[in-house]
Amino acid sequence: MTTTQHTPPGQSRVVDKAQYGLAAGIGVAGAYVIYDATTLHKGFADQPVQPYTFPFIVGAGLIVLAALLALATARGDVPELEEGEDVDLTKGSDWVTVGKLVVVFALNFALISWLGWAITGALLFAGTAHVLGARSIVRSLAIGVVLSVLSWYGFYSGLGLAIPAGVLDGVL
């Protein structure tokens, strides 16, 4: 659990400039989301919620969070150091695993328009699970198929958004 520490009176306060950078980044992201929302076209007049409503809420929320982080940083709040739970903080990053994950994501990106989400989503799940240490590739692939097909139908039927069906166009 991460909590913040306050600087005791009489001690010099250490300013964590990285927190200001994070606050600035969050603020810029919020401002861009609001700007981008202004470029959206209005929906139908009978729609109770217009397409730009949610981006305005998200953008405003990001700006408020950025301001709160900057205020907390100015007050001297600093995050506690991570204890690492089950991670050995004395060891470096495993760049081989990161590289394998990048390859899995790149393959998904390259193949999604041809094979479609139902297939590449399953491969993405199974490949990621395998790289991260799953013991059974068959079980990972089966879970990936279920999740990708359900998510495809959720987006297509539930939200009305077309996700590439690829070679399964007409089957799904």
N, C-alpha and C positions, 0 to 999 in steps of 0.2 A: 504494500500500500504506500503510495507516495503522498507525503504531506509537505507543507512548507514550514520553514523555520523563520522566525523573526529575529532581527538583530537586537541583542540585548542593549539597553541604554549604556552609553559610555564606551562602547566598542566601535571601532571603525567599521563602516559598512562596506561590504564588497558588492560591487555592482556587476551583475551578470549581463554583459552586453549581448550575449547570445540570445537572452530572453527578449531584449529589445528588437533584435533582428527577427526573431520568430513573430513577435507582435506586429512588426512592420509587414512581414510577409503575409500574415493572416489578414491584416487590414487591406493590403493591396488586392489580395484574392477576393475579399468581400466587396471592395469597390468595383472590381472587374465584373463580378457576378451581377451586381446591380446595374452597371453600365450595359452588360450583355442583355439583361432582362428588358431594358428599354428598347432594344432592337427587335424584340419579338412582336409578331403581329397579334392583334386582338383576335380572340376566338369568336364564336357565335354569340349574339346578344343574349340568347337564352341560357348561356352557360353561367352557373352561379360563381364559378371560380375560373378566372381567365388564365391563360398559359403563363403569364409573367408573374403571377401571384407568388408561387412557391420560390422562384429565384430571388424575388425581392426579400422574402422572409429569411432565406438562407444568407443572402448578402448582408442584410442588416444584422443578423445573428453573428456573422463572422466579424463585422466591424465592432460590435459590442464586446465580443470575446477578446479582440485585439486590444481594445481600450482597457479592459479589465486586467489583462496580462501586463500591459505597460504600467498601469497603476500599481499593481502588486509588486512589480519589479522596482518601481520608484520607492515604494515603502520599505524595500529591503528584503522581501520574501525571496528565498532561494529554494529550489527543489532539493530534496534529500538525495544523496547518492544512491544509486541502485545497488541493492545487496546481491542481486544476481539470481536469487532463488535457486534454480537448478542449473544455472549457467556458470561455467568457470570463466570469470572475468579476467583471469591471468593469461588466457589463451587468445590468440588473434582470431580474426574472422576466417571462416571456411570459404575461401574464394572459389574453390572447385565446385562446391554445392551451389553457390550463387551463380556461377557460370552455367551449370546444368539447368538451373531454373530459368535463366535468361534464354537458353536454347529452347526449352519447352514453351515458353511464352512466345518466342519469335516464330516457332513452328505453328502455333495456334493462330497467330496473326497472319502468317503467310497462307495458311490452308483454309481459313474460315469461309472465304467466299466460294471456294471450290467444293469443299466437303460439307460445309454448313455447320451450324452451332451444335446440333445434336451429336455429331461425330467428333468434332474438334473439342467440344466441351468435355466429352468423356475422356478423350486423350489428354486434355489439359489436366483434368483431375487425377487421372491415373499416373501420368508422368510426374506431376508435382508430388503426389503421395509416394511414389517410388523413390524419387530423389531425396525426399525427406525421411525415408527409412521404412516405408510400409513393407511388410513381409510378403503379402500376397498381391501380385499384380492383377490376377484374375478378379479378386474381390474388389480391388480398387477400380478396375475397369467397369465392373458391374455397377458399383455405386455411382461412378461417373456417368454411365449411360442413364441411370434413373434420374440423377440430378439434372443432367443437361436436357433430357427430353421434357422433364417437368418444368424446368425453367423456360424452355422454348415455348411450350404451351402456355405457361403463365404470362409471358410477354405477348405472345401472339393473340391468345384468346382473352386473357384477363385485361391486358392493357391496350390491346390493339396495335402493338408495335411489331413490325416485321423484322425478325432476326433471320439471317441467311439460312435457308434450308439446304442449300447446296445440292448434292446428288440425291438427297431425300425429298426434293421438291415434288409435290404430288402424293408422296407417301405419308408425310406428317399432316 
